[in-house]
Amino acid sequence: MFTLFVLLLQRLGIILVLAFLLVNVRFFRRLIKQNNLQAKCALIAIFTVFTVISNLTGVEITHNNTLIQTPFLTALPQSDSIANTRTLVITVAGIVGGPLVGSIVGLLGGIHRVIQGNFSDFFYIPSSILAGLFTGAAGNFLKKNLTYPGPWITAVLGVCAEGIQMLFIGIFSGLALVRLIIVPMMLLNSIGAFVFISIINAYLTNEQQLKAVQTHDVLSLADKTLPYFRQGLNINSAQKVCEIIKKYTNFDAVGITDRVNVLAHVGAGQDHHLAKEAVLTDLSKHVIASGQARYAYHKEEIGCPHADCPLASAIVLPLKVNGKTLGALKMYFTKAERLTPVEENLAGGLASIFSSQLALGIAEEQSKLVSDAEIKGLQAQINPHFFFNAINTVNSLMRTDVEKARTALLQLSTFFRSSLQGVRETQIPLQQEREHVNSYMSLEQTRFPDKYQVTYDIQTDDQVKVPPFCLQVLVENAVKHAFVGRKTNNQIKISVQQQQQAILIAVSDNGIGIPDKLIHKLGNQVLESATGTGTALVNLNHRLIGLYGNDSHLQINSSAAGTTVKMLIPLAETTVLATKN
């Protein structure tokens, strides 16, 4: 029995080495994250190959329980048996791919075992199917997100799967064989399943941690580059951004171009990649023309005409605003092997953030040029403190809850996308404004869980047109000023009701109220205060009056029990303006 254990341990080493190599392949890691038929078919093919290898590297046991070692056991007499690691592979296949993958791998592995034994021992087919079906069902039940059951649970499942095999062997081949192989096979197959799943879980966990680190890096850089990209894509802003990226990343050179010229280049190659001169590399020209990211893993792929250019690998990504390519972000290494998927993912995140920052800067610039500057004043306001607070919140969540950080980042993206669209529109659907409020409140509630409760009472069509930010400004005003010193029971109610040819919008809170001496000033003049100036309310009030007339001005009622702010939007005016837009 000990000799058999040592021989099986050698076979187990072969399977685990192959498993380690397999997990290092990006294609396999993508397969185990997907849940479609194509991925399952690929997993079936991969694990079937592993079962065949397990059968071929098994230890032959003669009818009188003598062990025979051969390099590859392609065939054996009908009277002999095999001790192998096939059940280990079937167990892992079921846990990774589910009952369908586990049972089909068991079927194909069992068929190969029958063929290997000169079409004897047909019981291996149903026993292998049952083992794969059981471990697949148990794995699906115990799986949490993309993390498979813990190693110890996997070891127990391996013992159970091998127990199914032993039951069939005992019935059809006798208890003598079971007594010889049950301990080493159960022990080795459970250990193998333990290690195999540990390897997979370790890689999945490392990937999640790597994504968290990358997200943190992208957000940190976004925080530092925001003031410059808000100035637009020019030589000064590009130079500062390149210096920041070069300082806080491992790239040997960083460059930014517009559609024709190099705006900045910092690092290796800056002696000939000069600002204000035409773009040199073929790679950058292709990205600017196509709007598609490109990666160069060899110096020749970069296409720099300068003979002594030290740049050996590159990532070039388009900077886009509203679907139009304005330029390119370029990151280089002087050694080709340093370009890895880590840098590719980081660069992709940076390009996306920078494009949004450029869009923000362009939108702000456009808002300054429109003739109705007063109306656009509020629409162009994006509070940098809110942005920085949101980034800090996401950064903090990186260390504790990656999924919650990802959700907060998506909400931040939704908030800014709505803000940018608001700059271009004088009216938007009520549903869109609600989504803008929801994204704002989601970020606030991430910072202060359970502190605020927002409810809606909508008694009109969600597609009715309203001014951008008309709800968000009032909700933000309540969050900032209505609940000073209170951590719970902070209620905000948004009501929209139709009244003949108009809709009445009301935002109410149960806060501390507004002093009487300030109520008549709010919305009409800027105030000098330590907690705010009321500029947003002034701009909103002026926009309402400019769009719909004096009857639509802000109406503020307040007491010690809370504050209600109302506005009246004529439906006829809404229809006329919607037609014009």
C-alpha positions as CSV (number, residue, x, y, z in Angstrom):
1,M,0.0,0.0,0.0
2,F,2.8,2.4,0.8
3,T,4.5,1.6,-2.5
4,L,1.3,2.4,-4.3
5,F,1.0,5.6,-2.4
6,V,4.5,6.7,-3.5
7,L,3.8,5.8,-7.1
8,L,0.5,7.7,-7.2
9,L,2.3,10.7,-5.6
10,Q,4.6,10.8,-8.6
11,R,1.6,10.7,-10.9
12,L,-0.1,13.4,-8.9
13,G,3.0,15.6,-9.3
14,I,2.6,15.4,-13.1
15,I,-1.1,16.5,-12.9
16,L,-0.3,19.4,-10.6
17,V,2.5,20.7,-12.7
18,L,0.2,20.7,-15.7
19,A,-2.4,22.4,-13.6
20,F,0.0,25.2,-12.6
21,L,1.0,25.7,-16.3
22,L,-2.6,25.7,-17.3
23,V,-3.7,28.4,-14.8
24,N,-0.9,30.6,-16.0
25,V,-2.6,30.7,-19.5
26,R,-4.9,33.7,-19.8
27,F,-7.2,31.8,-22.1
28,F,-8.0,29.3,-19.4
29,R,-8.5,32.0,-16.7
30,R,-11.1,33.7,-19.0
31,L,-12.9,30.3,-19.5
32,I,-13.4,29.7,-15.8
33,K,-15.0,33.2,-15.4
34,Q,-17.5,32.6,-18.2
35,N,-20.7,30.7,-18.1
36,N,-21.6,30.1,-21.7
37,L,-21.8,26.9,-23.8
38,Q,-18.6,27.8,-25.7
39,A,-16.6,28.1,-22.5
40,K,-18.0,24.8,-21.2
41,C,-17.1,23.0,-24.3
42,A,-13.5,24.3,-24.1
43,L,-13.3,23.2,-20.4
44,I,-14.7,19.7,-21.3
45,A,-11.9,19.4,-23.9
46,I,-9.2,20.6,-21.6
47,F,-10.2,18.4,-18.6
48,T,-10.8,15.4,-20.9
49,V,-7.2,15.6,-22.0
50,F,-6.2,15.6,-18.3
51,T,-8.3,12.5,-17.6
52,V,-6.7,10.7,-20.5
53,I,-3.2,11.7,-19.2
54,S,-4.3,10.4,-15.7
55,N,-5.3,7.0,-17.3
56,L,-2.1,6.7,-19.3
57,T,0.1,7.5,-16.3
58,G,-1.7,5.1,-13.9
59,V,-0.2,2.2,-12.0
60,E,-1.2,-1.3,-13.3
61,I,-2.4,-3.8,-10.7
62,T,-2.5,-7.4,-11.8
63,H,-5.1,-9.9,-10.8
64,N,-2.9,-11.1,-7.9
65,N,-2.4,-7.5,-6.7
66,T,1.1,-7.0,-8.1
67,L,2.1,-3.5,-9.1
68,I,3.6,-2.9,-12.5
69,Q,5.2,0.4,-13.6
70,T,5.2,1.5,-17.2
71,P,5.8,5.0,-18.7
72,F,2.5,5.0,-20.5
73,L,-0.2,2.5,-19.8
74,T,-2.0,2.4,-23.2
75,A,-3.6,-1.0,-22.7
76,L,-3.9,-3.7,-20.1
77,P,-5.4,-7.2,-19.8
78,Q,-9.0,-7.5,-18.9
79,S,-8.1,-9.2,-15.6
80,D,-5.9,-6.2,-14.4
81,S,-6.9,-2.9,-12.9
82,I,-5.4,0.7,-12.7
83,A,-4.7,3.0,-9.8
84,N,-4.7,6.6,-11.2
85,T,-5.7,10.2,-10.6
86,R,-8.7,10.3,-13.0
87,T,-11.1,11.0,-10.2
88,L,-9.1,14.0,-9.1
89,V,-9.5,15.5,-12.6
90,I,-13.2,14.8,-12.7
91,T,-13.6,16.4,-9.3
92,V,-11.9,19.6,-10.3
93,A,-13.8,19.6,-13.7
94,G,-17.1,19.4,-11.8
95,I,-16.1,22.2,-9.3
96,V,-14.8,24.5,-12.0
97,G,-17.3,23.9,-14.8
98,G,-20.4,22.7,-13.0
99,P,-22.4,19.4,-13.3
100,L,-22.6,19.5,-17.1
101,V,-18.8,19.7,-17.5
102,G,-18.1,17.3,-14.6
103,S,-20.5,14.6,-15.9
104,I,-19.3,14.8,-19.6
105,V,-15.6,14.7,-18.5
106,G,-16.5,11.7,-16.3
107,L,-18.3,10.1,-19.3
108,L,-15.3,10.6,-21.7
109,G,-12.8,9.6,-19.0
110,G,-14.7,6.5,-18.2
111,I,-15.0,5.6,-21.9
112,H,-11.3,5.9,-22.3
113,R,-10.7,3.7,-19.3
114,V,-12.9,1.1,-20.8
115,I,-11.1,1.2,-24.1
116,Q,-7.8,1.1,-22.2
117,G,-8.9,-2.1,-20.4
118,N,-9.7,-3.8,-23.7
119,F,-13.4,-3.0,-23.3
120,S,-13.7,-4.4,-19.8
121,D,-14.9,-2.8,-16.5
122,F,-17.8,-0.9,-18.1
123,F,-18.9,0.2,-14.6
124,Y,-16.2,3.0,-14.7
125,I,-18.5,4.9,-17.1
126,P,-21.5,5.4,-14.8
127,S,-19.2,5.8,-11.7
128,S,-17.2,8.5,-13.4
129,I,-20.4,10.3,-14.5
130,L,-21.9,10.2,-11.0
131,A,-18.6,11.5,-9.5
132,G,-18.6,14.5,-12.0
133,L,-22.3,15.2,-11.5
134,F,-22.0,15.2,-7.7
135,T,-18.9,17.4,-7.5
136,G,-20.4,19.8,-10.1
137,A,-23.7,20.2,-8.3
138,A,-21.9,20.6,-4.9
139,G,-19.4,23.0,-6.4
140,N,-22.2,25.2,-7.8
141,F,-24.0,25.2,-4.5
142,L,-20.8,26.2,-2.6
143,K,-19.4,28.7,-5.1
144,K,-19.5,32.4,-4.1
145,N,-19.1,34.8,-7.0
146,L,-16.0,33.7,-8.8
147,T,-14.4,32.0,-5.8
148,Y,-14.6,28.2,-5.7
149,P,-15.1,26.2,-2.5
150,G,-12.3,26.4,0.0
151,P,-9.5,23.8,-0.3
152,W,-10.7,21.7,2.7
153,I,-14.2,21.5,1.3
154,T,-12.7,20.6,-2.1
155,A,-10.7,17.8,-0.4
156,V,-13.9,16.4,1.2
157,L,-15.6,16.5,-2.2
158,G,-12.6,14.6,-3.6
159,V,-13.0,11.9,-0.9
160,C,-16.7,11.7,-1.8
161,A,-16.0,11.4,-5.5
162,E,-13.4,8.7,-4.9
163,G,-15.9,7.0,-2.5
164,I,-18.4,6.7,-5.4
165,Q,-15.6,5.0,-7.5
166,M,-14.7,2.6,-4.6
167,L,-18.4,1.6,-4.2
168,F,-18.6,0.5,-7.9
169,I,-15.1,-1.2,-7.7
170,G,-16.2,-3.1,-4.6
171,I,-19.4,-4.3,-6.2
172,F,-17.9,-5.3,-9.6
173,S,-14.2,-6.1,-8.9
174,G,-14.2,-7.3,-5.3
175,L,-13.2,-6.0,-1.9
176,A,-9.7,-7.2,-2.1
177,L,-8.8,-4.6,-4.7
178,V,-10.7,-1.9,-2.7
179,R,-8.6,-2.7,0.4
180,L,-5.4,-2.3,-1.6
181,I,-6.2,1.0,-3.3
182,I,-8.8,2.8,-1.1
183,V,-6.4,4.6,1.3
184,P,-3.7,5.8,-1.2
185,M,-6.2,6.8,-3.9
186,M,-8.6,8.7,-1.5
187,L,-5.7,10.4,0.2
188,L,-3.9,11.4,-3.0
189,N,-6.9,12.4,-5.0
190,S,-8.2,14.6,-2.1
191,I,-4.8,16.2,-1.7
192,G,-4.7,16.8,-5.5
193,A,-8.1,18.4,-5.6
194,F,-7.1,20.5,-2.6
195,V,-3.9,21.8,-4.3
196,F,-5.5,22.2,-7.8
197,I,-8.4,24.4,-6.5
198,S,-6.0,26.3,-4.3
199,I,-3.9,27.2,-7.3
200,I,-7.0,28.4,-9.2
201,N,-8.3,30.4,-6.2
202,A,-4.9,31.9,-5.6
203,Y,-4.8,33.3,-9.1
204,L,-8.4,34.6,-9.0
205,T,-7.7,36.3,-5.7
206,N,-4.5,37.8,-7.1
207,E,-6.3,39.1,-10.1
208,Q,-8.9,40.8,-7.9
209,Q,-6.2,42.4,-5.8
210,L,-4.3,43.5,-8.9
211,K,-7.5,45.1,-10.3
212,A,-8.0,46.9,-7.0
213,V,-4.4,48.2,-7.1
214,Q,-4.8,49.2,-10.7
215,T,-8.1,51.0,-9.9
216,H,-6.4,52.8,-7.0
217,D,-3.5,53.8,-9.3
218,V,-5.9,55.1,-12.0
219,L,-7.9,57.1,-9.5
220,S,-4.8,58.6,-7.9
221,L,-3.5,59.7,-11.3
222,A,-7.0,61.0,-12.2
223,D,-7.0,63.1,-9.1
224,K,-3.6,64.6,-10.0
225,T,-4.3,65.2,-13.7
226,L,-7.8,66.5,-13.5
227,P,-6.8,70.2,-13.1
228,Y,-4.7,70.0,-16.2
229,F,-7.1,68.1,-18.5
230,R,-9.9,70.5,-17.5
231,Q,-7.8,73.1,-19.3
232,G,-8.2,71.1,-22.6
233,L,-5.7,69.3,-24.8
234,N,-2.8,71.7,-25.2
235,I,1.0,71.8,-24.9
236,N,1.0,73.1,-21.3
237,S,-1.6,70.7,-19.9
238,A,-0.1,67.7,-21.9
239,Q,3.4,68.4,-20.5
240,K,2.2,68.4,-16.9
241,V,0.1,65.3,-17.4
242,C,3.0,63.4,-19.0
243,E,5.3,64.4,-16.1
244,I,2.7,63.1,-13.6
245,I,2.2,59.8,-15.4
246,K,6.0,59.3,-15.8
247,K,6.5,60.0,-12.1
248,Y,3.9,57.7,-10.7
249,T,4.2,54.7,-13.1
250,N,6.9,52.4,-14.4
251,F,6.8,53.6,-18.0
252,D,10.1,54.7,-19.5
253,A,8.4,57.4,-21.6
254,V,5.0,59.0,-21.9
255,G,3.7,61.1,-24.7
256,I,0.5,62.9,-25.7
257,T,-0.4,64.1,-29.2
258,D,-3.3,65.8,-30.9
259,R,-4.4,64.6,-34.3
260,V,-1.3,66.1,-36.0
261,N,1.5,67.1,-33.7
262,V,3.2,65.9,-30.6
263,L,2.1,68.0,-27.6
264,A,4.4,66.5,-25.0
265,H,6.9,63.7,-24.6
266,V,8.7,62.9,-21.3
267,G,11.4,60.3,-20.8
268,A,13.3,58.1,-23.3
269,G,13.3,59.4,-26.8
270,Q,12.5,63.0,-25.9
271,D,15.5,64.2,-27.9
272,H,13.6,63.5,-31.2
273,H,9.9,63.2,-30.1
274,L,9.6,66.9,-29.8
275,A,6.6,69.1,-28.8
276,K,5.0,71.1,-31.7
277,E,6.5,68.7,-34.3
278,A,4.5,66.2,-36.4
279,V,3.8,62.8,-35.0
280,L,6.7,60.5,-36.0
281,T,5.6,56.9,-35.3
282,D,3.5,54.8,-37.7
283,L,1.8,53.3,-34.6
284,S,0.5,56.6,-33.3
285,K,-0.7,57.6,-36.8
286,H,-2.7,54.4,-37.1
287,V,-4.3,54.9,-33.7
288,I,-5.3,58.5,-34.4
289,A,-6.7,57.5,-37.8
290,S,-8.6,54.4,-36.7
291,G,-9.6,55.4,-33.1
292,Q,-8.5,51.9,-32.0
293,A,-5.9,51.1,-29.3
294,R,-2.7,49.4,-30.5
295,Y,0.1,47.6,-28.7
296,A,3.6,47.2,-30.0
297,Y,5.8,44.3,-28.6
298,H,8.8,45.0,-30.8
299,K,10.7,48.1,-31.8
300,E,9.8,47.5,-35.5
301,E,6.0,47.7,-34.7
302,I,6.4,51.2,-33.3
303,G,7.6,52.5,-36.6
304,C,9.8,55.4,-35.4
305,P,12.0,56.7,-38.3
306,H,14.8,57.7,-36.0
307,A,17.5,55.0,-36.2
308,D,18.7,55.4,-32.6
309,C,15.2,55.5,-30.9
310,P,15.4,53.6,-27.6
311,L,11.7,52.8,-27.5
312,A,11.2,49.0,-27.8
313,S,7.5,48.4,-26.9
314,A,4.5,50.7,-26.7
315,I,0.9,51.2,-25.7
316,V,-1.0,53.8,-27.7
317,L,-4.6,54.6,-27.0
318,P,-7.0,57.2,-28.5
319,L,-8.3,60.1,-26.4
320,K,-11.9,60.4,-27.4
321,V,-14.6,62.9,-26.7
322,N,-18.2,62.2,-28.0
323,G,-16.9,59.4,-30.2
324,K,-14.3,61.7,-31.9
325,T,-10.6,61.0,-31.6
326,L,-8.8,64.2,-30.4
327,G,-5.4,62.7,-30.0
328,A,-3.4,59.8,-28.5
329,L,-1.9,58.8,-25.1
330,K,1.4,56.9,-25.6
331,M,3.3,54.9,-23.1
332,Y,6.7,53.3,-23.9
333,F,9.2,50.9,-22.5
334,T,12.9,50.6,-23.5
335,K,12.7,46.8,-23.0
336,A,10.1,44.9,-24.9
337,E,9.6,42.2,-22.3
338,R,8.4,44.8,-19.7
339,L,5.1,45.3,-21.5
340,T,2.7,43.0,-19.7
341,P,-1.1,42.7,-19.3
342,V,-0.8,44.7,-16.1
343,E,0.5,47.8,-17.9
344,E,-2.1,47.3,-20.7
345,N,-5.0,47.3,-18.2
346,L,-3.6,50.3,-16.4
347,A,-3.1,52.2,-19.6
348,G,-6.7,51.4,-20.7
349,G,-8.1,52.7,-17.5
350,L,-6.0,55.9,-17.8
351,A,-7.1,56.6,-21.3
352,S,-10.8,56.2,-20.4
353,I,-10.5,58.5,-17.4
354,F,-8.4,61.1,-19.4
355,S,-11.0,61.1,-22.2
356,S,-13.7,61.8,-19.6
357,Q,-11.6,64.6,-18.1
358,L,-11.1,66.1,-21.6
359,A,-14.8,65.9,-22.2
360,L,-15.4,67.7,-18.9
361,G,-12.9,70.4,-19.8
362,I,-14.4,70.9,-23.3
363,A,-17.9,71.0,-21.9
364,E,-16.8,73.7,-19.4
365,E,-15.2,75.7,-22.1
366,Q,-18.2,75.5,-24.3
367,S,-20.4,76.6,-21.5
368,K,-18.4,79.8,-21.2
369,L,-19.0,80.6,-24.9
370,V,-22.7,80.2,-25.2
371,S,-24.9,83.3,-25.3
372,D,-27.1,82.2,-22.4
373,A,-24.2,82.2,-20.0
374,E,-26.5,82.7,-17.0
375,I,-28.6,79.7,-17.8
376,K,-25.6,77.5,-18.5
377,G,-23.8,78.6,-15.3
378,L,-25.3,75.9,-13.1
379,Q,-25.1,73.3,-15.8
380,A,-21.3,73.8,-16.0
381,Q,-20.8,73.5,-12.3
382,I,-19.2,70.2,-11.2
383,N,-18.1,70.5,-7.6
384,P,-14.4,69.4,-7.4
385,H,-14.8,68.7,-3.7
386,F,-17.5,66.2,-4.5
387,F,-15.2,64.6,-7.1
388,F,-12.3,64.4,-4.7
389,N,-14.4,63.0,-1.9
390,A,-15.8,60.4,-4.2
391,I,-12.3,59.4,-5.3
392,N,-11.1,59.2,-1.7
393,T,-14.2,57.0,-0.8
394,V,-13.4,54.6,-3.6
395,N,-9.7,54.5,-2.6
396,S,-10.7,53.6,0.9
397,L,-13.0,50.8,-0.3
398,M,-10.2,49.3,-2.3
399,R,-8.8,48.0,0.9
400,T,-12.0,46.5,2.3
401,D,-14.6,45.8,-0.4
402,V,-13.5,45.7,-4.1
403,E,-17.0,45.0,-5.4
404,K,-18.5,48.0,-3.5
405,A,-15.6,50.2,-4.8
406,R,-16.4,49.1,-8.4
407,T,-20.1,50.0,-7.9
408,A,-19.2,53.4,-6.5
409,L,-16.9,54.0,-9.5
410,L,-19.7,53.1,-11.9
411,Q,-22.0,55.5,-10.0
412,L,-19.3,58.2,-10.3
413,S,-19.2,57.6,-14.0
414,T,-23.0,57.9,-14.3
415,F,-23.0,61.1,-12.3
416,F,-20.4,62.8,-14.5
417,R,-21.9,61.5,-17.7
418,S,-25.2,63.0,-16.7
419,S,-23.5,66.3,-15.7
420,L,-21.8,66.5,-19.1
421,Q,-25.0,65.9,-20.9
422,G,-26.7,68.5,-18.8
423,V,-24.2,71.1,-20.1
424,R,-25.4,70.5,-23.6
425,E,-29.2,70.4,-22.9
426,T,-31.7,72.9,-21.5
427,Q,-34.2,70.1,-20.8
428,I,-33.9,66.4,-20.2
429,P,-36.4,63.6,-19.3
430,L,-37.4,63.4,-15.7
431,Q,-36.2,59.8,-15.6
432,Q,-32.7,61.0,-16.5
433,E,-32.7,63.6,-13.8
434,R,-33.8,60.9,-11.3
435,E,-30.9,58.7,-12.4
436,H,-28.6,61.7,-11.8
437,V,-30.0,62.1,-8.3
438,N,-29.7,58.4,-7.6
439,S,-26.0,58.3,-8.7
440,Y,-25.3,61.3,-6.4
441,M,-27.1,59.8,-3.5
442,S,-25.5,56.4,-4.0
443,L,-22.1,58.0,-3.7
444,E,-23.1,59.9,-0.6
445,Q,-24.6,56.8,1.0
446,T,-21.4,54.9,0.2
447,R,-19.5,57.6,2.2
448,F,-22.2,57.7,5.0
449,P,-24.1,54.4,5.0
450,D,-27.7,54.6,6.2
451,K,-27.4,58.3,6.9
452,Y,-30.0,59.4,4.3
453,Q,-33.2,58.0,2.9
454,V,-34.6,59.3,-0.4
455,T,-38.2,58.5,-1.5
456,Y,-40.1,59.4,-4.6
457,D,-43.7,60.2,-5.2
458,I,-44.0,60.5,-9.0
459,Q,-47.5,61.0,-10.4
460,T,-46.6,62.0,-13.9
461,D,-44.9,60.6,-17.0
462,D,-41.2,59.8,-16.4
463,Q,-40.4,61.3,-19.9
464,V,-41.7,64.8,-19.1
465,K,-39.0,67.3,-19.7
466,V,-37.4,69.2,-16.8
467,P,-34.3,71.4,-16.5
468,P,-31.1,69.5,-15.8
469,F,-30.0,69.5,-12.1
470,C,-33.3,70.8,-10.9
471,L,-33.7,67.9,-8.5
472,Q,-30.0,67.2,-7.9
473,V,-29.3,70.7,-6.7
474,L,-32.1,70.7,-4.2
475,V,-31.2,67.2,-3.0
476,E,-27.6,68.2,-2.6
477,N,-28.6,71.3,-0.8
478,A,-30.6,69.3,1.7
479,V,-27.7,66.8,2.2
480,K,-25.3,69.6,2.9
481,H,-27.4,71.9,5.1
482,A,-30.5,70.3,6.4
483,F,-29.1,67.6,8.7
484,V,-26.2,69.3,10.5
485,G,-25.1,67.1,13.5
486,R,-27.6,64.3,12.7
487,K,-26.5,60.8,11.7
488,T,-29.9,59.0,11.4
489,N,-33.5,59.6,10.4
490,N,-32.6,62.1,7.6
491,Q,-35.5,61.9,5.2
492,I,-35.6,63.5,1.7
493,K,-38.8,63.2,-0.3
494,I,-39.1,64.1,-4.0
495,S,-42.7,64.7,-5.3
496,V,-43.7,65.3,-8.9
497,Q,-47.4,65.9,-9.5
498,Q,-49.3,67.1,-12.6
499,Q,-51.6,70.1,-12.2
500,Q,-53.6,70.8,-15.3
501,Q,-51.0,72.4,-17.8
502,A,-48.0,72.2,-15.4
503,I,-46.1,69.9,-13.2
504,L,-45.3,70.7,-9.6
505,I,-42.0,69.5,-8.3
506,A,-41.3,69.5,-4.5
507,V,-38.2,68.4,-2.6
508,S,-38.8,68.1,1.1
509,D,-36.7,67.2,4.1
510,N,-37.2,66.7,7.8
511,G,-34.1,68.7,8.7
512,I,-33.4,71.6,11.1
513,G,-35.1,74.2,8.9
514,I,-33.9,77.6,7.6
515,P,-33.8,80.8,9.7
516,D,-36.6,83.2,8.7
517,K,-34.1,86.0,7.9
518,L,-32.5,83.8,5.2
519,I,-35.5,82.3,3.4
520,H,-36.3,85.4,1.3
521,K,-32.6,85.7,0.2
522,L,-32.2,82.1,-0.9
523,G,-32.4,81.7,-4.6
524,N,-32.3,85.5,-5.1
525,Q,-28.8,86.5,-4.0
526,V,-25.4,85.0,-3.1
527,L,-24.9,84.7,0.7
528,E,-21.7,84.9,2.7
529,S,-21.7,81.9,4.9
530,A,-19.2,79.3,6.3
531,T,-21.4,76.4,5.0
532,G,-22.1,77.7,1.5
533,T,-23.0,80.7,-0.7
534,G,-26.3,79.6,-2.1
535,T,-25.0,80.1,-5.7
536,A,-26.5,76.9,-7.0
537,L,-30.0,77.9,-5.8
538,V,-29.5,81.4,-7.3
539,N,-28.6,79.9,-10.7
540,L,-31.4,77.3,-10.6
541,N,-33.9,80.0,-9.8
542,H,-32.7,82.3,-12.6
543,R,-32.8,79.4,-15.0
544,L,-36.4,78.6,-14.1
545,I,-37.4,82.2,-14.6
546,G,-35.5,82.5,-17.8
547,L,-37.0,79.3,-19.3
548,Y,-40.6,79.5,-18.0
549,G,-41.3,82.9,-16.5
550,N,-41.7,84.3,-13.0
551,D,-44.4,81.8,-12.1
552,S,-41.8,79.1,-12.0
553,H,-39.5,80.6,-9.4
554,L,-38.4,78.6,-6.4
555,Q,-40.9,78.6,-3.5
556,I,-39.2,77.9,-0.2
557,N,-41.2,77.0,3.0
558,S,-39.3,76.1,6.2
559,S,-39.9,75.4,9.8
560,A,-38.3,73.6,12.7
561,A,-39.8,70.4,11.2
562,G,-38.1,70.7,7.9
563,T,-38.0,72.5,4.5
564,T,-39.9,72.2,1.3
565,V,-38.7,73.7,-2.0
566,K,-41.2,73.8,-4.9
567,M,-41.1,74.8,-8.6
568,L,-43.8,74.9,-11.2
569,I,-43.0,73.9,-14.8
570,P,-45.6,74.6,-17.5
571,L,-46.3,71.6,-19.7
572,A,-47.0,73.8,-22.7
573,E,-43.6,75.5,-22.4
574,T,-42.0,72.1,-22.0
575,T,-43.5,70.8,-25.2
576,V,-42.5,73.9,-27.2
577,L,-38.9,73.7,-26.0
578,A,-38.7,70.0,-26.5
579,T,-39.7,70.5,-30.1
580,K,-37.1,73.1,-30.6
581,N,-34.4,70.9,-29.2
